[in-house]
């Protein structure tokens, strides 16, 4: 373990940041959390840009080792603190995980994550297109999760951590999960893992009150 606690820079409503919060909790890694004021533009100030030149959360500083990008942080945390329990070292297992990390950075980002950006943050994207992308992705996930308990195999991995938040919060972006029973069962399995922590929900989209 680090001589001093790891520092985690995040934002409570960011699904990308929640990936890191969840992984840190699942691995029981001692850490200090710093919430970055995104609405106030703190992520674009020189002090934060020195940590991540792209001006994005999350970032971690593990006793001098600075890692940015949520999926890169998941890889780092798994290798540093979790071993093969979360990131297999065999070629097929590692490739299966990488496939879903790519999904998280591609179809998940352009589908459910973007749909939520529209309703929660007022982002100027086309809602119909992003909702359609979301359902295309969920259909594939539902079919694959009918065959196994977790995205990359029989056991949870960083693939599941990378995809959980934006799927779980898809209804905030007007994306219903009603037609995807295997996806819902997978979400429930993640939520019952020891150390699970939720992401704050918003009353947006299908969850509006």
QUIKADA-V278075 format. One record per helix or strand. SS is the DSSP state (~ for helix, > for strand). FROM is the first residue (numbers start at 1). LEN is the number of residues. If there is no record, write none. Layout:
ss=SS from=FROM len=LEN
ss=SS from=FROM len=LEN
//
This chain:
ss=> from=6 len=5
ss=~ from=15 len=12
ss=> from=31 len=5
ss=~ from=42 len=3
ss=~ from=46 len=4
ss=> from=59 len=4
ss=> from=65 len=4
ss=~ from=70 len=16
ss=~ from=91 len=15
ss=~ from=107 len=15
ss=~ from=127 len=19
ss=> from=150 len=1
ss=> from=153 len=1
ss=~ from=158 len=11
ss=~ from=170 len=4
ss=~ from=181 len=11
ss=~ from=205 len=3
//
